[in-house]
Amino acid sequence: MSQIALPLLTARGAETIVLGASLTPVIEALQAAERWPFRTAILAGPPRSGKSLLARWFAESGGGEVIDDADTLPENDLFHLWNRAQADGRPLLLVSNRAPGSWSIALPDLASRLGSALLIEIGPPDDELLAGLIGEHAGRRGLVLGDAVLAYLLPRIERSHAEIELLIETLDRLSLERKAPVTISLVRDALAERSGEFQPRLL
């Protein structure tokens, strides 16, 4: 597992993003804004996949202007932002949960412009990123996951950034409720609860 501490300070201190092979092309694309077509890119990915953190890192490092939830903006505002990026020569990064093909765009000229932008998509985590995210979320909660627990969990967890976070939250709660460390048995119950198949044990 590998991590980089982004040069970004927040109320919680320095943010950290976990890296894996599936995220490397995203980082590389954000570091090459000077090569974006029409100086515009769209960063798209599922909820909790780190889009906003990556976008803040991009902005704080001087990469360009960032617009979060871009698909919710009025079309005229988006048109103005795109034109300003061309006039000022400053890269524009639009962030959304959805790729532009699924946005509801009525203005043909705007649809054409967005279609010409570079699409940077965050896909499902690879094995390295999956392990790193599990470790990062567990570490934030003070949970210790041994090698055997991690080996059991990796092939069974849904490859979703949001689900990883929710599963670790469930593990933390079960561990506190039972006053027990994280074992394979506890992981099994957490996975069953997340899938809706959990049956409470009779005491």
C-alpha positions in Angstrom: 0.0 0.0 0.0 1.3 3.5 -0.8 0.1 6.9 0.3 1.0 10.5 -0.5 0.3 13.5 1.8 -1.2 16.1 -0.4 0.0 19.7 0.0 -3.3 20.8 1.4 -4.1 22.0 4.9 -7.6 21.8 6.2 -9.3 22.2 9.6 -8.3 18.5 10.2 -4.7 19.1 9.2 -2.9 17.6 6.2 -5.1 15.4 4.0 -3.8 12.1 2.8 -4.9 10.2 -0.3 -4.3 6.5 -0.8 -2.8 5.5 -4.2 -3.2 2.5 -6.3 -2.6 1.6 -10.0 -6.3 2.5 -10.8 -5.8 6.0 -9.5 -2.4 6.7 -11.1 -3.8 7.9 -14.5 -6.1 10.3 -12.6 -3.1 11.9 -10.8 -1.1 12.1 -13.9 -3.9 13.8 -15.9 -4.4 16.4 -13.1 -0.6 17.1 -13.2 -0.7 17.8 -17.0 -3.4 20.5 -17.2 -1.4 22.3 -19.8 -2.2 19.5 -22.2 -6.0 19.4 -21.6 -8.0 20.1 -24.8 -9.5 23.6 -24.6 -7.9 23.9 -21.1 -10.9 22.0 -19.6 -11.2 18.6 -17.9 -14.1 16.9 -16.1 -13.3 14.8 -13.1 -16.0 12.2 -12.6 -16.4 9.4 -10.1 -18.7 7.8 -7.6 -19.5 9.3 -4.2 -16.7 9.1 -1.6 -14.1 8.3 -4.3 -11.9 11.3 -3.4 -13.0 13.7 -6.2 -13.3 16.8 -4.0 -10.0 16.1 -2.2 -8.2 15.6 -5.5 -9.8 18.8 -6.9 -8.8 20.8 -3.8 -5.2 19.5 -4.2 -5.3 20.5 -7.9 -6.5 24.0 -7.0 -4.1 24.5 -4.0 -1.2 23.4 -6.1 -2.0 26.2 -8.6 -3.3 23.9 -11.3 -6.3 26.0 -12.2 -9.9 26.7 -11.2 -12.2 24.0 -9.8 -15.9 23.9 -9.9 -17.5 21.2 -7.7 -20.9 19.6 -8.5 -20.6 21.2 -12.0 -23.5 19.2 -13.4 -25.9 21.2 -11.1 -24.8 24.6 -12.4 -27.1 26.6 -14.7 -26.0 26.1 -18.3 -25.2 29.8 -18.9 -22.8 29.7 -15.9 -21.0 26.7 -17.3 -20.8 28.4 -20.7 -19.3 31.5 -19.1 -16.8 29.4 -17.2 -15.7 27.5 -20.3 -15.3 30.7 -22.3 -13.3 32.4 -19.4 -10.9 29.4 -19.3 -10.2 30.0 -23.0 -9.8 33.8 -22.6 -7.6 33.6 -19.5 -5.6 30.6 -20.5 -6.3 29.1 -17.0 -7.2 25.4 -16.8 -10.8 24.6 -15.6 -11.6 21.4 -13.7 -15.3 20.5 -13.5 -16.1 17.9 -10.8 -19.2 15.7 -10.9 -20.5 12.3 -9.8 -21.5 11.7 -13.4 -19.7 11.8 -16.7 -21.0 14.6 -19.0 -22.8 12.2 -21.3 -25.4 11.8 -18.5 -25.8 15.5 -17.8 -29.0 17.2 -18.9 -27.6 19.8 -21.3 -30.1 21.6 -23.5 -27.7 24.0 -25.2 -26.1 22.2 -28.1 -23.0 24.5 -28.1 -22.4 23.8 -24.4 -22.9 20.0 -25.0 -20.3 20.2 -27.8 -17.8 22.1 -25.6 -18.2 19.7 -22.7 -17.8 16.8 -25.0 -14.5 18.2 -26.2 -13.1 18.4 -22.6 -10.8 15.8 -21.2 -12.8 13.2 -19.2 -10.9 12.0 -16.1 -12.8 9.1 -14.5 -12.2 7.5 -11.1 -13.0 3.8 -11.5 -13.4 1.0 -9.0 -10.3 0.5 -6.7 -7.7 -2.1 -7.7 -6.3 -4.5 -5.1 -3.6 -2.1 -3.9 -6.0 0.8 -3.6 -8.6 -1.4 -2.0 -6.2 -2.5 0.7 -4.9 1.0 1.2 -8.4 2.4 1.6 -9.4 -0.3 4.2 -6.2 0.5 6.1 -6.7 4.2 6.0 -10.4 4.1 7.2 -9.5 1.6 9.8 -6.6 3.7 11.0 -8.8 6.8 11.4 -11.0 4.8 13.8 -8.2 3.2 15.7 -9.0 -0.3 14.4 -6.3 -2.9 14.0 -6.8 -5.3 11.1 -4.3 -8.2 11.1 -3.0 -9.8 7.9 -5.4 -12.7 8.2 -8.4 -10.4 8.6 -7.3 -8.3 5.6 -6.7 -11.4 3.5 -10.2 -12.7 4.3 -11.8 -9.3 3.7 -10.2 -8.3 0.4 -11.9 -10.8 -1.9 -15.2 -10.4 -0.2 -15.7 -6.6 0.0 -17.6 -4.7 -2.7 -15.2 -2.7 -4.8 -16.8 0.6 -4.0 -15.2 3.6 -2.2 -18.4 4.3 -0.3 -19.0 0.7 0.7 -15.4 0.4 2.0 -16.1 3.3 4.3 -19.4 2.0 5.5 -18.1 -1.5 6.1 -15.3 -0.1 8.3 -17.9 2.0 10.2 -19.9 -1.2 10.8 -16.8 -3.1 11.9 -16.0 -0.3 14.4 -19.5 -0.3 15.8 -19.6 -4.1 16.2 -16.2 -4.1 17.8 -17.3 -1.4 20.3 -20.6 -3.2 21.0 -18.9 -6.5 21.7 -15.9 -5.0 23.3 -13.8 -7.3 21.0 -11.0 -6.9 18.5 -11.6 -7.2 14.8 -11.5 -10.9 14.0 -12.5 -12.9 10.9 -15.7 -13.8 12.8 -16.5 -10.1 13.3 -15.7 -9.3 9.7 -18.0 -12.1 8.6 -20.9 -10.6 10.7 -20.1 -7.1 9.4 -20.2 -8.3 5.8 -23.5 -10.1 6.5 -25.0 -7.0 8.0 -24.0 -4.9 5.1 -25.6 -7.4 2.7 -28.8 -7.6 4.8 -28.2 -11.2 5.7 -27.1 -10.7 9.3 -28.9 -12.7 11.9 -28.3 -11.5 15.6 -26.7 -14.1 17.8 -28.8 -15.5 20.7 -27.1 -15.0 24.0 
